[in-house]
Amino acid sequence: KRQNAKLRVDQLKYDVQHLQTALRNFQHRRYAREQQERQREELLSRTFTTNDSDTTIPMDESLQFNSSLQKIHHGMDDLIGGGHSILEGLRAQRLTLKGTQKKILDIANMLGLSNTVMRLIEKRAFQDKYFMIGGMLLTCVVMFLVVQYLT
């Protein structure tokens, strides 16, 4: 009898668990169905209108940014072209000055100028070279700062 009673208790426990699981599943399905019905009713009762002005795409800023970049690009091309023409002019001046220096040295030798005057002239040419390099570096720094400021 005890074994039979124990078997019945186990069977009842199993049945209770099975029924509780079935009840939970039923409640879950019922809740999901109610939620779907609410959402369906909400969609059906909702009135749809045309799009608001919030759907516009902000392209003006992009267009302005693009045109600014194009202007900067053309400006840099102009700067590079100007720098190239200046460099060509400096090369031509160097050739002219070298020829002039040779002529002056020939004339100085003919006139018998002293060595100290010749050294002063060479020293001045050496200093002028540093002034030219300094000017070129200053120009590069100014160009860099202009590019940094404009972008």
N, C-alpha and C positions, 0 to 999 in steps of 0.2 A: 504494500500500500504506500509505503514511504517513497519507494522508487517511482511508483505511478504518480504520486502527488508531485514529486520533484519534476517529473517529466511534464506534467501539466503546467507547473509554474514556469518552467523554461519555455514551454510553448506559448504561454500567455505573455511572457516578457518579449519573445520574438514578435508576437502579434502586435503588442503595444508599440514596439520600435517601428515595425512596418507601417502601422497606422499613422504614427507621428510623422514619419518620412513622407507618406502619401499626403497627409494634411499640409505639411510644409510645401510640398510641390504644388498642391492645389492652390494654396494661398499665394504662392509666387506667381503662378500662371494667372490667377485672378487679378493680382496687382499689376502685372505686365499688361493684361488686356485692358484694365481700367485706364492705365497710363496711355496706351495707344488710342483709346477712345477719346480721352481728353485732348491729346495732341491733334487728332483728326478733327474734333469739334473746333479746336482753336484755329486750325488752318482754314476750315470751312467758314468760320465766322469772321475771319480777318479780311479786311478790304485792301486790295493791292492798288498802289498808285504808281505813277510814272517815277522815273529816277529823279532823285534830288540833284542839286548842283554839287553835292559832295563827291560825285563820281568823276568829276573832271580831272584830267591828268595835268599836273603842274609842269608844263613844258617850257614856259617862258624863261624860267631860271636856267634850264639846260641850254636853251638857245642863246641866251646872253653869255653864259659861260663858254660855249663853243665859239661864238663870235669874238669874245675876248681872247681866247686862245689863238684864233686865226690872226687877229691883229698883232698879237705878241710874236707869232711865228714870222709874219711879214716884217715886223720891226727888227727882229733878230737877223733876218736875211739882209735887210738894208744895212744894219750895223756891220755885219760880216763883209758885205760888199764894200762899204766905206773903209773898213779896216784894210781890206785887200788893196784897194786903190791907194791908200796912204802908204802901205808897205811898198808897193811898186814905185811910188814917187820917191820914197826914201832910198830905195835901191838905185834909182836913176841919179839922185843927188849924190849918193856915195861915189858912183862912178865919175861924176863930174868933179867932185871935190878931190878925188884921188888924182885925176888928171891935172887939176889946178895945183895941188900940192907938189906934184912932180915939176911942174913949170916953175913954181915959186922956188923950189930947192935948186933948180938949175940956174935961175936968175940970181939967187942968193950966193951960190957958189961963184958965179961970174962976178958979182959985186964984192965978194969977200966978206960977207957978214960973219960975225963971230959965232963960235960954237955955243955960247950961252944963249944967244938969241934963237938959235936953231933948237936948243933944248927947251926953251920956253914955248916955242911954237908946238913942238911935239907933246909937251906936257899939257898944253891947252887942248890939243886934239884928243889926248887920252881922257881929260876931264869931260870934254864934250861927249865922248862915248858913254860915260857913266850917266850924264844928264839925259841922254837919249834913252838908255835902258830904264832909268827911273821913270821917265815920262811914259814909256811903253807899259811898265808895270802899273803905274797909276791909272792909265787908260783901261787896262784889264780889270783892275779893282772896281773902277767906276761902272764898267759894263756889267760886272757880276752883281754889284749892288742894284743896278737898274733892273736886271732880270729878277733878282730876289724880291724887290719891292713891287714889281708889276705882277708877279705870280703869287 
